[in-house]
Amino acid sequence: MDRPQPVSEELISDLSNLRALNRYFGSYRLVRHFLRRWIQPNDTLRVLDLATGSGDIPRLAVEFARKRGARLTIDAVDWQPATLAVAQELSAGFPEIRYHCADIHGFGGEESYDIVLFSLALHHFSADEAIRLMRRSRQLSRGNVLVADLRRGWLAKLGIDLLTTFFFREPMTRNDARVSIERAFSFRELDELARAAGWRDFGHRRFRFARQAIWLEHPRRR
């Protein structure tokens, strides 16, 4: 899925599978955990979602904010035009979200956002690139940063192998899922990357299933 490509039935199916994996295997639950901490009634917040894919995390955040009585403006960034075309179609009822086809390494200005989200994409990058992106995420936020990703381990690999053998059997999904868990950072490795990126006083914990989150949380600025 990282390759440049047009919108196709295969891509649409793969993105749908990824949303299902996010929904049923912990990613949505993980993100909601932090939305509950960071979005309060009557808030008006600017949010950045890096490597947004088909935009399911921004839509999740908007739905949460609407129910809580808060207002979000979300910039959702990805470099794949075809993936963003799918995201925009799925987000027709979400005027709070603006999609940008851009390189996430250089998008945005320092301290432009109250919340920066970077979900299930860090494993697509090398360790050196991951350090730069974590440093950049910290620079972009004037409040909170969440980096959520897979957590490499033998049990996670076994689970992915079973899921893509019996349920998510489409070739693109099977390949992407198996490559992703192989390339994911371990819990210790992600901690080391954050420290190398200059993060201090950060939180880091494991989530189900084979997920982990590392975050920065700062007092609100009004």
Contacts in CASP RR format, 6 or more apart in sequence:
PFRMAT RR
TARGET T0000
AUTHOR 0000-0000-0000
METHOD contacts of the structure
MODEL  1
MDRPQPVSEELISDLSNLRALNRYFGSYRLVRHFLRRWIQPNDTLRVLDL
ATGSGDIPRLAVEFARKRGARLTIDAVDWQPATLAVAQELSAGFPEIRYH
CADIHGFGGEESYDIVLFSLALHHFSADEAIRLMRRSRQLSRGNVLVADL
RRGWLAKLGIDLLTTFFFREPMTRNDARVSIERAFSFRELDELARAAGWR
DFGHRRFRFARQAIWLEHPRRR
1 11 0 8 1.000
1 14 0 8 1.000
1 15 0 8 1.000
1 83 0 8 1.000
1 172 0 8 1.000
1 176 0 8 1.000
2 124 0 8 1.000
4 80 0 8 1.000
4 82 0 8 1.000
5 11 0 8 1.000
5 80 0 8 1.000
5 82 0 8 1.000
6 82 0 8 1.000
7 82 0 8 1.000
7 85 0 8 1.000
7 86 0 8 1.000
8 82 0 8 1.000
10 170 0 8 1.000
10 171 0 8 1.000
10 172 0 8 1.000
11 82 0 8 1.000
11 83 0 8 1.000
11 86 0 8 1.000
11 172 0 8 1.000
12 86 0 8 1.000
13 170 0 8 1.000
13 172 0 8 1.000
13 173 0 8 1.000
14 170 0 8 1.000
14 172 0 8 1.000
14 173 0 8 1.000
14 176 0 8 1.000
15 53 0 8 1.000
15 54 0 8 1.000
15 83 0 8 1.000
15 86 0 8 1.000
17 168 0 8 1.000
17 170 0 8 1.000
17 173 0 8 1.000
18 54 0 8 1.000
18 173 0 8 1.000
18 176 0 8 1.000
19 54 0 8 1.000
19 56 0 8 1.000
20 168 0 8 1.000
21 27 0 8 1.000
21 163 0 8 1.000
21 168 0 8 1.000
21 177 0 8 1.000
22 28 0 8 1.000
22 56 0 8 1.000
22 57 0 8 1.000
22 120 0 8 1.000
23 56 0 8 1.000
25 208 0 8 1.000
25 209 0 8 1.000
25 210 0 8 1.000
25 211 0 8 1.000
26 207 0 8 1.000
26 208 0 8 1.000
26 209 0 8 1.000
26 211 0 8 1.000
27 57 0 8 1.000
27 119 0 8 1.000
27 120 0 8 1.000
27 148 0 8 1.000
27 211 0 8 1.000
28 56 0 8 1.000
28 60 0 8 1.000
29 207 0 8 1.000
29 208 0 8 1.000
30 148 0 8 1.000
30 207 0 8 1.000
30 211 0 8 1.000
30 213 0 8 1.000
31 57 0 8 1.000
31 60 0 8 1.000
31 61 0 8 1.000
31 117 0 8 1.000
31 119 0 8 1.000
31 146 0 8 1.000
31 148 0 8 1.000
32 60 0 8 1.000
32 64 0 8 1.000
33 207 0 8 1.000
33 213 0 8 1.000
34 144 0 8 1.000
34 146 0 8 1.000
34 213 0 8 1.000
34 215 0 8 1.000
35 60 0 8 1.000
35 61 0 8 1.000
35 64 0 8 1.000
35 65 0 8 1.000
36 64 0 8 1.000
37 217 0 8 1.000
38 45 0 8 1.000
38 114 0 8 1.000
38 115 0 8 1.000
38 144 0 8 1.000
38 217 0 8 1.000
39 45 0 8 1.000
39 61 0 8 1.000
39 64 0 8 1.000
39 65 0 8 1.000
39 68 0 8 1.000
39 70 0 8 1.000
39 72 0 8 1.000
39 115 0 8 1.000
40 68 0 8 1.000
40 70 0 8 1.000
41 68 0 8 1.000
41 69 0 8 1.000
41 70 0 8 1.000
42 69 0 8 1.000
42 70 0 8 1.000
43 65 0 8 1.000
43 68 0 8 1.000
43 70 0 8 1.000
43 71 0 8 1.000
44 70 0 8 1.000
44 71 0 8 1.000
45 65 0 8 1.000
45 70 0 8 1.000
45 71 0 8 1.000
45 72 0 8 1.000
45 73 0 8 1.000
45 114 0 8 1.000
45 115 0 8 1.000
46 72 0 8 1.000
46 73 0 8 1.000
46 74 0 8 1.000
46 75 0 8 1.000
46 112 0 8 1.000
46 113 0 8 1.000
46 114 0 8 1.000
46 115 0 8 1.000
47 58 0 8 1.000
47 61 0 8 1.000
47 72 0 8 1.000
47 73 0 8 1.000
47 74 0 8 1.000
47 75 0 8 1.000
47 113 0 8 1.000
47 114 0 8 1.000
47 115 0 8 1.000
47 116 0 8 1.000
47 117 0 8 1.000
48 74 0 8 1.000
48 75 0 8 1.000
48 76 0 8 1.000
48 77 0 8 1.000
48 107 0 8 1.000
48 108 0 8 1.000
48 112 0 8 1.000
48 113 0 8 1.000
48 115 0 8 1.000
48 116 0 8 1.000
48 117 0 8 1.000
48 140 0 8 1.000
48 141 0 8 1.000
49 55 0 8 1.000
49 57 0 8 1.000
49 58 0 8 1.000
49 61 0 8 1.000
49 74 0 8 1.000
49 75 0 8 1.000
49 76 0 8 1.000
49 77 0 8 1.000
49 117 0 8 1.000
49 118 0 8 1.000
49 119 0 8 1.000
50 77 0 8 1.000
50 104 0 8 1.000
50 107 0 8 1.000
50 116 0 8 1.000
50 117 0 8 1.000
50 118 0 8 1.000
50 121 0 8 1.000
50 133 0 8 1.000
50 137 0 8 1.000
51 77 0 8 1.000
51 78 0 8 1.000
51 104 0 8 1.000
51 118 0 8 1.000
51 119 0 8 1.000
51 121 0 8 1.000
51 124 0 8 1.000
52 58 0 8 1.000
52 76 0 8 1.000
52 77 0 8 1.000
52 78 0 8 1.000
52 84 0 8 1.000
52 87 0 8 1.000
52 99 0 8 1.000
53 78 0 8 1.000
53 80 0 8 1.000
53 83 0 8 1.000
53 84 0 8 1.000
53 87 0 8 1.000
54 83 0 8 1.000
54 86 0 8 1.000
54 87 0 8 1.000
54 90 0 8 1.000
55 76 0 8 1.000
55 87 0 8 1.000
55 90 0 8 1.000
55 91 0 8 1.000
55 97 0 8 1.000
55 99 0 8 1.000
56 90 0 8 1.000
57 117 0 8 1.000
57 119 0 8 1.000
58 74 0 8 1.000
58 76 0 8 1.000
58 91 0 8 1.000
58 94 0 8 1.000
58 97 0 8 1.000
59 90 0 8 1.000
59 91 0 8 1.000
59 94 0 8 1.000
59 97 0 8 1.000
61 72 0 8 1.000
61 74 0 8 1.000
61 117 0 8 1.000
62 72 0 8 1.000
62 74 0 8 1.000
62 94 0 8 1.000
62 96 0 8 1.000
62 97 0 8 1.000
65 71 0 8 1.000
65 72 0 8 1.000
65 96 0 8 1.000
71 96 0 8 1.000
72 96 0 8 1.000
73 96 0 8 1.000
73 98 0 8 1.000
74 96 0 8 1.000
74 97 0 8 1.000
74 98 0 8 1.000
75 98 0 8 1.000
75 100 0 8 1.000
75 107 0 8 1.000
75 108 0 8 1.000
75 113 0 8 1.000
76 87 0 8 1.000
76 97 0 8 1.000
76 98 0 8 1.000
76 99 0 8 1.000
76 100 0 8 1.000
77 99 0 8 1.000
77 100 0 8 1.000
77 102 0 8 1.000
77 104 0 8 1.000
77 107 0 8 1.000
78 84 0 8 1.000
78 87 0 8 1.000
78 99 0 8 1.000
78 100 0 8 1.000
78 101 0 8 1.000
78 104 0 8 1.000
79 101 0 8 1.000
79 102 0 8 1.000
79 103 0 8 1.000
79 104 0 8 1.000
80 101 0 8 1.000
81 101 0 8 1.000
84 99 0 8 1.000
84 101 0 8 1.000
87 99 0 8 1.000
88 99 0 8 1.000
91 97 0 8 1.000
91 99 0 8 1.000
100 107 0 8 1.000
104 133 0 8 1.000
104 136 0 8 1.000
105 129 0 8 1.000
105 132 0 8 1.000
105 133 0 8 1.000
105 136 0 8 1.000
106 136 0 8 1.000
108 140 0 8 1.000
109 139 0 8 1.000
109 140 0 8 1.000
110 139 0 8 1.000
110 140 0 8 1.000
111 139 0 8 1.000
111 140 0 8 1.000
111 141 0 8 1.000
111 142 0 8 1.000
112 140 0 8 1.000
112 142 0 8 1.000
113 140 0 8 1.000
113 141 0 8 1.000
113 142 0 8 1.000
113 143 0 8 1.000
114 141 0 8 1.000
114 142 0 8 1.000
114 143 0 8 1.000
114 144 0 8 1.000
114 220 0 8 1.000
115 141 0 8 1.000
115 143 0 8 1.000
115 144 0 8 1.000
115 145 0 8 1.000
115 146 0 8 1.000
116 137 0 8 1.000
116 140 0 8 1.000
116 141 0 8 1.000
116 144 0 8 1.000
116 145 0 8 1.000
116 146 0 8 1.000
117 146 0 8 1.000
117 148 0 8 1.000
118 133 0 8 1.000
118 134 0 8 1.000
118 137 0 8 1.000
118 145 0 8 1.000
118 146 0 8 1.000
118 147 0 8 1.000
118 148 0 8 1.000
119 146 0 8 1.000
119 147 0 8 1.000
119 148 0 8 1.000
119 149 0 8 1.000
120 148 0 8 1.000
120 149 0 8 1.000
120 150 0 8 1.000
121 149 0 8 1.000
122 130 0 8 1.000
122 133 0 8 1.000
122 134 0 8 1.000
122 147 0 8 1.000
122 149 0 8 1.000
122 185 0 8 1.000
122 190 0 8 1.000
123 149 0 8 1.000
123 150 0 8 1.000
123 180 0 8 1.000
123 183 0 8 1.000
123 184 0 8 1.000
123 185 0 8 1.000
124 180 0 8 1.000
124 183 0 8 1.000
125 133 0 8 1.000
127 185 0 8 1.000
127 189 0 8 1.000
127 193 0 8 1.000
130 185 0 8 1.000
130 193 0 8 1.000
131 193 0 8 1.000
131 196 0 8 1.000
131 197 0 8 1.000
132 197 0 8 1.000
134 147 0 8 1.000
134 193 0 8 1.000
134 194 0 8 1.000
134 197 0 8 1.000
134 199 0 8 1.000
135 197 0 8 1.000
135 198 0 8 1.000
137 145 0 8 1.000
137 147 0 8 1.000
138 145 0 8 1.000
138 197 0 8 1.000
138 198 0 8 1.000
138 199 0 8 1.000
138 216 0 8 1.000
141 216 0 8 1.000
141 218 0 8 1.000
142 218 0 8 1.000
142 221 0 8 1.000
143 216 0 8 1.000
143 217 0 8 1.000
143 218 0 8 1.000
143 220 0 8 1.000
143 221 0 8 1.000
144 215 0 8 1.000
144 216 0 8 1.000
144 217 0 8 1.000
144 218 0 8 1.000
145 215 0 8 1.000
145 216 0 8 1.000
146 213 0 8 1.000
146 215 0 8 1.000
147 190 0 8 1.000
147 194 0 8 1.000
147 213 0 8 1.000
147 214 0 8 1.000
147 215 0 8 1.000
148 207 0 8 1.000
148 211 0 8 1.000
148 212 0 8 1.000
148 213 0 8 1.000
149 184 0 8 1.000
149 185 0 8 1.000
149 190 0 8 1.000
149 211 0 8 1.000
149 212 0 8 1.000
149 213 0 8 1.000
150 156 0 8 1.000
150 180 0 8 1.000
150 181 0 8 1.000
150 184 0 8 1.000
150 210 0 8 1.000
150 211 0 8 1.000
150 212 0 8 1.000
151 184 0 8 1.000
151 185 0 8 1.000
151 186 0 8 1.000
151 187 0 8 1.000
151 190 0 8 1.000
151 206 0 8 1.000
151 210 0 8 1.000
151 211 0 8 1.000
151 212 0 8 1.000
152 181 0 8 1.000
152 182 0 8 1.000
152 183 0 8 1.000
152 184 0 8 1.000
152 185 0 8 1.000
152 186 0 8 1.000
152 189 0 8 1.000
152 210 0 8 1.000
153 181 0 8 1.000
153 186 0 8 1.000
153 210 0 8 1.000
155 210 0 8 1.000
156 181 0 8 1.000
156 184 0 8 1.000
156 209 0 8 1.000
156 210 0 8 1.000
157 181 0 8 1.000
157 182 0 8 1.000
159 210 0 8 1.000
160 177 0 8 1.000
160 178 0 8 1.000
160 180 0 8 1.000
160 181 0 8 1.000
160 210 0 8 1.000
161 178 0 8 1.000
163 177 0 8 1.000
164 173 0 8 1.000
164 174 0 8 1.000
164 177 0 8 1.000
164 178 0 8 1.000
168 174 0 8 1.000
168 177 0 8 1.000
181 210 0 8 1.000
184 210 0 8 1.000
185 193 0 8 1.000
187 204 0 8 1.000
187 206 0 8 1.000
187 212 0 8 1.000
190 204 0 8 1.000
190 212 0 8 1.000
190 214 0 8 1.000
191 204 0 8 1.000
191 214 0 8 1.000
194 202 0 8 1.000
194 204 0 8 1.000
194 214 0 8 1.000
199 214 0 8 1.000
199 216 0 8 1.000
201 216 0 8 1.000
202 214 0 8 1.000
202 215 0 8 1.000
202 216 0 8 1.000
203 214 0 8 1.000
203 215 0 8 1.000
203 216 0 8 1.000
203 217 0 8 1.000
204 212 0 8 1.000
204 213 0 8 1.000
204 214 0 8 1.000
204 215 0 8 1.000
205 212 0 8 1.000
205 213 0 8 1.000
206 212 0 8 1.000
207 213 0 8 1.000
END
